[in-house]
Amino acid sequence: MENRKAVNKVVSFAKKCFKQTRPKFLEVRRVKDERITEFGYPPVVLRSKAIVKYLVYADYTDQLRVYFFSNSGQSLGAKNYDKPNDIKIEIAKKSNLIAKFPRNRRP
């Protein structure tokens, strides 16, 4: 239940941010756990938990603003990046999409 409340907090923040700043688009993402090592038969996988659990990134074409959130939905700050394409590819590899604004709606 705690996880659902955290996701709702982050998504509501993203909606408010999208309405106020009007970026080209905005995505809410959950950061994947990182694989440390795999050994033995059957394989045993050790994973590390990330401090940053959720990301919200706003694309302004020439700049990317990334907001960081903890597991409980608490804000951990934000950072601007000048080369958005490189950062977007890296974020897509290490996270899962939760929500995207604007939503593409069917006619």
Rosetta silent file (secondary structure, phi, psi, omega in degrees, C-alpha in Angstrom):
SEQUENCE: MENRKAVNKVVSFAKKCFKQTRPKFLEVRRVKDERITEFGYPPVVLRSKAIVKYLVYADYTDQLRVYFFSNSGQSLGAKNYDKPNDIKIEIAKKSNLIAKFPRNRRP
SCORE:     score description
SCORE:     0.000 S_00000001
   1 L     0.000  -37.169  179.582    0.000    0.000    0.000 S_00000001
   2 H   -60.703  -38.924 -178.452    2.873    2.355    0.777 S_00000001
   3 H   -63.601  -40.531 -179.741    4.229    1.900   -2.745 S_00000001
   4 H   -65.020  -39.111  177.947    0.914    2.932   -4.322 S_00000001
   5 H   -65.182  -39.797  179.023    0.782    6.099   -2.227 S_00000001
   6 H   -64.222  -43.416  178.990    4.336    6.985   -3.256 S_00000001
   7 H   -63.313  -41.850  178.598    3.524    6.477   -6.934 S_00000001
   8 H   -62.954  -38.250  176.869    0.401    8.630   -6.591 S_00000001
   9 H   -61.841  -46.193 -176.916    2.462   11.418   -4.961 S_00000001
  10 H   -67.438  -41.589 -179.920    5.021   11.353   -7.759 S_00000001
  11 H   -67.534  -38.402  177.935    2.385   11.258  -10.527 S_00000001
  12 H   -66.989  -36.488  173.706    0.442   14.143   -8.970 S_00000001
  13 H   -61.313  -42.758 -178.832    3.693   16.143   -8.781 S_00000001
  14 H   -63.787  -41.195  178.168    4.297   15.362  -12.462 S_00000001
  15 H   -61.366  -45.016 -179.670    0.797   16.538  -13.442 S_00000001
  16 H   -64.668  -42.080  179.336    1.263   19.803  -11.560 S_00000001
  17 H   -63.891  -40.675 -179.326    4.728   20.318  -13.075 S_00000001
  18 H   -65.324  -40.542  179.566    3.391   19.643  -16.582 S_00000001
  19 H   -68.501  -36.023 -176.023    0.578   22.171  -16.183 S_00000001
  20 H   -81.420  -44.677 -172.216    2.848   24.885  -14.774 S_00000001
  21 H   -98.641  -17.445  177.499    5.999   24.614  -16.888 S_00000001
  22 L    51.145   59.694  174.058    4.563   23.133  -20.138 S_00000001
  23 L   -72.778  171.966  177.482    7.522   21.018  -21.313 S_00000001
  24 L   -59.785  -48.791  169.373    7.440   19.191  -24.651 S_00000001
  25 E  -156.637  165.683 -175.647    6.693   16.014  -22.700 S_00000001
  26 E  -140.776  136.437 -179.383    7.192   14.655  -19.211 S_00000001
  27 E  -126.013  143.135  172.745    7.738   11.062  -18.025 S_00000001
  28 E  -107.809  127.593 -176.621    7.455    9.355  -14.641 S_00000001
  29 E  -133.464  148.542  174.745    9.775    6.349  -14.289 S_00000001
  30 E  -102.636  127.782 -177.907   10.627    3.705  -11.658 S_00000001
  31 E   -76.602  133.459  178.704   14.350    2.958  -11.332 S_00000001
  32 L   -74.712  152.049  171.746   15.288   -0.723  -11.685 S_00000001
  33 L   -70.495  145.832 -175.765   17.320   -2.497   -9.026 S_00000001
  34 E   -93.596  133.304  178.664   20.914   -2.930  -10.116 S_00000001
  35 E   -79.201  125.104  179.901   22.388   -6.420  -10.550 S_00000001
  36 E   -90.130  -55.717 -177.388   25.630   -6.768   -8.613 S_00000001
  37 E  -155.460  159.134  177.340   26.680  -10.341   -9.319 S_00000001
  38 E  -136.024  129.920 -178.186   25.429  -13.744  -10.393 S_00000001
  39 E  -151.699  163.691  173.721   27.106  -16.985   -9.358 S_00000001
  40 L    80.641  174.259  175.431   26.603  -20.715   -8.757 S_00000001
  41 L  -131.697  120.740   -6.174   24.262  -23.334  -10.131 S_00000001
  42 L   -63.795  151.598 -173.172   21.341  -22.680   -9.995 S_00000001
  43 L   -60.964  134.107  174.508   22.336  -19.050  -10.415 S_00000001
  44 E  -106.919  126.588 -177.173   22.073  -16.811   -7.360 S_00000001
  45 E  -112.213  126.410  174.759   21.629  -13.131   -8.213 S_00000001
  46 E  -100.803  133.638 -179.104   22.524  -10.374   -5.755 S_00000001
  47 E  -125.753  150.623  175.962   20.862   -7.020   -6.331 S_00000001
  48 E  -109.550  142.945  178.394   21.345   -3.615   -4.769 S_00000001
  49 L   -85.964  139.139  179.879   18.461   -1.282   -3.953 S_00000001
  50 L   -85.969  144.345  174.358   18.649    2.248   -5.329 S_00000001
  51 L   -69.845  -42.871  176.190   18.261    5.276   -3.052 S_00000001
  52 L   -86.588  117.385 -177.165   16.450    7.075   -5.867 S_00000001
  53 L  -101.298  -31.899 -178.067   13.377    4.976   -6.672 S_00000001
  54 E  -127.961  144.337  176.349   11.379    7.307   -8.956 S_00000001
  55 E  -124.707  142.640  169.140   12.381    9.821  -11.630 S_00000001
  56 E  -124.760  121.960  176.772   10.356   12.531  -13.292 S_00000001
  57 E  -125.231  136.908 -178.404   11.976   14.094  -16.305 S_00000001
  58 E  -110.429  125.933 -178.451   10.771   17.051  -18.304 S_00000001
  59 E   -99.841  116.716  177.567   12.042   17.501  -21.859 S_00000001
  60 L  -108.279   31.601 -177.725   12.381   21.126  -23.007 S_00000001
  61 L    62.204  -55.924 -179.170   14.072   20.125  -26.344 S_00000001
  62 L   -93.956  -11.203 -177.075   17.365   21.924  -25.583 S_00000001
  63 L  -146.874  151.104  178.758   17.490   20.961  -21.911 S_00000001
  64 E  -123.465  128.034  177.832   16.350   18.083  -19.695 S_00000001
  65 E  -111.250  123.748 -177.988   15.273   18.567  -16.064 S_00000001
  66 E  -114.060  125.205  176.098   15.282   15.427  -13.896 S_00000001
  67 E  -102.445  138.529 -177.596   13.526   15.305  -10.505 S_00000001
  68 E  -111.104  139.686  179.792   14.539   12.551   -8.044 S_00000001
  69 E  -133.760  148.408  179.130   12.211   10.853   -5.514 S_00000001
  70 L   -82.571 -177.948  179.912   12.760    8.305   -2.730 S_00000001
  71 L   -63.742  -28.596 -179.402   10.881    5.036   -2.181 S_00000001
  72 L   -91.000    0.338  178.986    8.292    6.876   -0.053 S_00000001
  73 L    90.633   11.010  179.768    7.692    9.584   -2.687 S_00000001
  74 L   -83.358  137.720 -178.742    9.742   12.278   -0.951 S_00000001
  75 E   -69.939  134.976  178.407   11.566   14.710   -3.216 S_00000001
  76 E  -112.592    5.954  178.013   15.373   14.393   -3.249 S_00000001
  77 E   118.339 -173.359 -178.204   16.076   17.335   -5.554 S_00000001
  78 E  -148.887  161.758 -179.483   16.466   18.023   -9.253 S_00000001
  79 E  -148.265  143.742  176.439   19.192   18.518  -11.834 S_00000001
  80 E   -99.752  142.106  176.995   19.409   20.097  -15.312 S_00000001
  81 E  -125.883  139.333 -177.458   21.237   18.434  -18.219 S_00000001
  82 L   -87.384  -26.463  179.644   22.304   20.169  -21.424 S_00000001
  83 L  -108.599   88.098 -171.681   22.539   17.084  -23.686 S_00000001
  84 H   -67.102  -33.028 -175.574   19.094   15.504  -23.347 S_00000001
  85 H   -64.818  -42.077  179.683   19.465   12.642  -25.863 S_00000001
  86 H   -64.264  -42.729 -178.103   22.374   10.959  -24.063 S_00000001
  87 H   -69.987  -39.947 -179.437   20.652   11.168  -20.682 S_00000001
  88 H   -62.077  -39.875  178.856   17.276    9.966  -22.045 S_00000001
  89 H   -64.881  -43.840  179.212   18.853    6.812  -23.482 S_00000001
  90 H   -64.345  -41.958  179.000   20.607    6.058  -20.181 S_00000001
  91 H   -64.954  -41.438 -178.546   17.406    6.652  -18.178 S_00000001
  92 H   -63.221  -35.259  179.507   15.374    4.412  -20.511 S_00000001
  93 H   -68.351  -36.646 -170.614   17.835    1.522  -20.011 S_00000001
  94 L  -105.099   16.087 -178.527   17.766    1.709  -16.214 S_00000001
  95 E  -151.555  165.918  177.138   14.072    2.419  -15.524 S_00000001
  96 E  -115.322  140.905 -178.580   10.484    1.452  -16.325 S_00000001
  97 E   -74.845  131.284  175.457    7.826    3.859  -17.577 S_00000001
  98 E  -105.416  -50.160 -178.670    4.920    4.571  -15.188 S_00000001
  99 E  -149.204  155.053  178.848    3.220    7.585  -16.820 S_00000001
 100 E  -139.294  136.801  177.842    3.789   10.012  -19.679 S_00000001
 101 E  -124.109  134.920   -2.120    2.342   13.486  -20.278 S_00000001
 102 L   -75.635  148.028  178.489    0.858   14.477  -22.666 S_00000001
 103 L   -77.572  139.594  175.557   -0.930   11.186  -23.144 S_00000001
 104 L   -83.118  113.833 -177.058   -1.508   10.133  -26.723 S_00000001
 105 L  -104.243  146.527  176.845   -5.268    9.719  -26.975 S_00000001
 106 L   -77.605  144.965  178.551   -7.200    7.974  -29.706 S_00000001
 107 L   -71.279    0.000    0.000   -9.605   10.099  -31.749 S_00000001
